[in-house]
Amino acid sequence: GALEATGFPFPTEPAAPLAPELDLFLRSGLPPLVFTAGTANRGSQAFYAESAAACARGGHRGVLVAASADQVPAALPEGVLHVTRAPFESLLPRAAGIVHHAGIGTLAQALAAGIPQLLRPMAYDQFDNADLACRLGVAIELLPRAYQGPRLDDALCRLTTASAWRARCATAAQTLAQPGGVEAACDVLERTMREHHSRPETASHTA
């Protein structure tokens, strides 16, 4: 049968507010880069250490989203904040870009926010998600083994300075803003079931 795109199933409830400390940080300077290794990842100390160091080298403000404090360096550079959680629907529209693992939920939230992405896929569907986002022109990919030193610095510089990204990211955000999601998927299912049940029975053939 035919395929029909219905949009991403974003939450329908209002966006949760940011913690006061994070809101104050966002209002105190330029939009930061957001770094996350995903909610299920508990072994990303190297990722957060490299991210913090790259922010210091490049002069980037950064927000490290990590559920456990033992994943981030004990001492963070000036302009880098650690939070254990943050509602991305509220945070990402105020960010300059995001670095993440290419999980589908984070990827969709970043697309909806219209910000560029640096993708660091590690497993499962993340490699395919990263490939598709790069084809859209809204992301670049840097595998974990290359996530360090000059290559990381260059990727973050591209993330924050390439103006051509902004138009492509804005187009993606407009597309995701169209009505859709769970309600649209249910409409398609109901319509398909009605069409199926309204078809005349096909006579069975006997030998």
N, C-alpha and C positions, 0 to 999 in steps of 0.2 A: 504494500500500500504506500501511499504518498506520505512524506514527512511534513510536519507543520511545526514551525518554531513558535513557541508561546511565551518566551521571555523567562528570565530567571526568577525563581520563587523567593523574592526578598521578603523579610518580615513585614507584616502589615501594620503592626503597632507603631506608635510614635517612637522616634529615635531616643535612646536613653541619654541623659545629660552626662557630660564629662565630669570627672572628679575635680574639685576646686583646684587642687595643685596642678593638674594637667591643663585646665583652662587658663590659669594664671601664666603658666609657662608659654602657652601658645600666644597669649596676648602680649608677652614681654619681648618679642622679637620677630624675626622673619619666620615664615612657615618652615617647619622642620622636615627632615626625612624621617619616615617611620620604618622601624626594623622589627620583623617578627619571624620566628621560626615555626609558628603554628602552635595551636593549643595542646596538641598531643605530643609535642616534642619536649623531652626532658634532658637531652644531652647535647645542648647547643652552646656550651661555654665558649668554644672557639669562634663561633659565628658572632656572638655578641662582643667578644673581646676585639675581634678584627673590625667590627662595625664601629665600636667606640673609638678605636685608634684611627680609623679612616676619617671619622668626623673631626678629630683633633687635627689631623694632617691637612685636611681640606677646608677647615673652617666652617663645617656644616653644623647646624643645630640638628639634634636627633632625639627621637623618642624610641627607647628600647622597650618593646612590649614582651615581657617574659613572666610567666606565671610564678616562677620561683626565683627568689633573689640570688640563690647560689649559681644561677646561670650567667649572671652579669658580673663584670669586674667590681671589686669592692670600692674602688675609687674611680669615678667617672670624670671625663674631661668637662671643663666648663661648657655649658650649652647643650649638654646631653643629659636626658632625664630617663630614669627607669620607672615604669608602671607595671603592675602585675596584670592589669586588664584594662581595656578601653573599648567602648562601642565604636566600631569602625565607621558606622554610618554617620556618627557625629565627628569623629576625629579626622578621617581621610579628606573631607572637603577643605580642611584647614591645613593640609600638609603639602609640601612641595613635591613629594614622591614617596614611593614605598618600596622597600626591599623585603621580599618574602619568598616562601617555598613553592609558590605556584599552586597552592591548594585552591580548589574551585571556588570556595566561599570567599576567601580573601581576594582572589582575582576578580570576582564579580563586583565586590564592594569597591575595589580600586577603579574598575571600569566605570562604575556608576558615579564615582567621585570625579572622574575626568583627570586623573593624575598619572604621570608616567611611572613605570614599574621596572625594577631590576629583579629578575627572577632567578632563584637558586634552587632548582628542583632536586629532590633527593630520592623519591620513590613513587610507586603506584602511577596514578594518572598525571602526576605533576609534570612529567616530561612532555606529554602531549599537550597539556594546558599551556605550558611555556612556549611550545612551538607555535600553537595557534595565536597566542598573544603577540609573539614576535612577528608573525605574518601580518597581523593587523597594523603593525607599526606603532604599537603603544607600549612596547616592552623590549628590553634586551635581556639576554641570558648570560649568567656566569655560574659555571658549575662549582660545587663546593671546593674541589681541589685548587681552583683558580681564585677563590675568594680571599685574596690577601694582597698586600703590597701595591705596587704600581698598577696592576690590572684592576684592582678594586678601586683605587683612586681615580683611574681614568673612567671607569663605569659610572661612578657617582658624579663625576664632573659632567659626563654626557647626560646623565639623568636630570641635572639641574640647569643646564645651559642650552640644550638643543631646543630652539624655539619651534621647530617643525613638529615636535611631538605634541605640542599643546593643541593644535588644530585637530590632529587625529584623535587625541584623548577626548576632546570636546565632542567630536562626532560620535564616538563610542558611548559617551555619557548620554547624549540625546537619544540614541537608539535604545539604550536600556531604560530610559525614562518613559518610553511608550507603554501604554496599558498592556498588561500581560501577567505572567506568573501563574500562580496556582489557579486563580479564577479562570484565566484563559485556557489553561490545560483542562480544567473540568468541563468548560464549554465545548472544547473539541471532543472530549470523550463522550459527552452526552449526545452531541450531534452525530458522531460516528455510530453510536449504538442505535439511535433512531433510524439512521439510514440503513443499517444492517438489518434491523427487524422489519423495516418496511419493504424489503426486497421480496419478490415472490419466491415461493419455495421451488427449488429445482427438482424436477421429477427424477426419481431414481431409475437407473437403468438396470435391467436384469439380463443375464446371458440367455 
